[in-house]
Amino acid sequence: MAVSHRTSSDKTTKTSNAIPAPERSAAARVASLLGAKQALVQLIDADGERLELPQVLADVMYQAAELLAEGRPVTVLPDEEMLSTQAAADILNVSRQYLVRLVDTGELPAEKVGSHRRLRATDVAAFKTARDAKRASALDRLTSLSEDVGGYELGTKRPSRET
């Protein structure tokens, strides 16, 4: 599972862990090649020996390459990996306290290990995917509403409100 980390510093164009342009370009090329969904993905070593990659590995490489091409740092975790609340909060780009509230309200499953909460990487990734889909849907609705009331029309003046 490839997981992209987004931190508050990612909001600026230059970040401390930004992916350099040549690496982004190479990642975009790899994503383009892997995205073609060719029947066979192979690696060739220095001696010319070919190794066919399993599709699941090619899929992980494709996801990672896409994220890197966007300039987003990537971490690959096994599905069964158990994360601390801080690590999960970092992946979701929320505070640890907010994440604990999500766990306590049952919105995000977790297990107790001693006095600590641990979250499965797959649960965190699924939560992030669902959250991002909700956000995108809400943004689409907001854009549609703005278009309906003429919020994007250029050159028109809105009447001023007087109180």
N, C-alpha and C positions, 0 to 999 in steps of 0.2 A: 504494500500500500504506500503510495507516494502522498505525502502530506506537505502542503505549502504552509510556511509560517509567515504571518504578516504581523509586523510590529508597528507601533505608532510612528516610528521613524520612516516607515515605508511610504508615508504620505508625501514625503519630499522626493524630488527627482534624484538626489544623490544621497545614498544611505551608506552607513558604515559597512554593511555586508552586501552591497550591490554587486550584481553579476556584471563583470566587465563586458563591453560590447563584443569583442571577438568571441567570447564564450557564449554569449547570447545568440550570436549569429550561427555558431556551430550547432548549438542546441536546436535552433529553428530548423536548420538543415536536417538534423537527425529526426526531429519530429515530423518533418515533411516526408522523409523516406519511410519512417515507420508508419505514418498515417495512411500511406498508400494501401495498407492492408494486403501487402503481397503475401502469397502463400508461404513464402519461405524467408526467414531472416537468418543470416549467417554471420559469424565472426570468422575472420581469417587471421591467424597468428603470423609472426615474422617468418616462420618456416613454410608458410603457404597452406598449412593444415586448416581445413574448414570445420566449423562447428555450427550445427543448426541450433538456434535458440528456441526453446519452448515458447508457445504463444503467450503464456502467462507472463514470462519474463519480458518478452517484446512489448506487451501492454504496459508493464511497469516502466520500462524505459521510455515509451512514448509519452506517458503521463508526466514523467520527470522532465523530459526534454521540452515539452510544451510549457511547463511552469518555469523552467530555467530560461527559455526563450523570452518569456514575459519579464524576466529579471527578478523572479521570485525564488528565494532560497528553498531548497527541498530537503526533507528528511524522509528516509524510507524506514518504515517500522513493520515488524511482523504483526499480523492481525491479532494474535493473542497477547501482544505486548501489554503489560499493565503499566499505566502511567500514574504518576503522582498528580495531585490536584494542580500543582504549579505547572507541570509539563502540559497537562490538558488545557489549562487556562492560556498558556502561551500559544498553543495550536489554535485555539478559538479566538485569540486576541481579546480576551476579557480578563478582568481581575480574578485572582484566586478566590476572593470572598464571593464574588458573583457566581463563580462556578460552583462553589460549595452550596450556595442557595439553590442553584439548579438541581444539584444532587439531592438536597434535603427536601425539595418539593416534588421529587420524582420525575422531573423532566429529563434527567440524564442519569442512566443507571451507573451504580458504583458498588464496590464491595469494600467491606471493612477488613483491613489486615492489621490486627492489633487495634491501635487507636487511630490509624491512618485510613483514609479513603483511597482506593485505587480504581482507576477507570480503564476499561479495555480500549485500545486504540481504535478498534472497529466501531465501538459505540460513539466515540468522540468524532470520528470521521463521518458517521451517519448523521449525527446531530448537526455537524457543520454543514453537510450537504443540504439537509432539510431547512436549516436556518437560512442558508444562502438562497435557496429556492423561494422561500417565503419573502425574503427581502426583494428579490428580483420581481416577484409577482406584485408586491406592493408598489414598487417603483414604476412598473408598467401601468398599474391602475392610476397612479398619481399623474404620470405623463399623459395618459388618455384623458383624464379629467381636465388637466391643464389645456390640452388641445381643444377639448369640447368648449371651454369658456374663452378660447382665443388667447390663452396665455403666452403663446409662442409667435403671435403675429407681430411683424416688424412695422414700424412707422405709425402705429396707432397710439393715440394718447388715451389713457384711461381717465375717466372723469375724477376730479379730485373730491375727496370726502371732506365734508365740512361738518363739524360737530356743533 
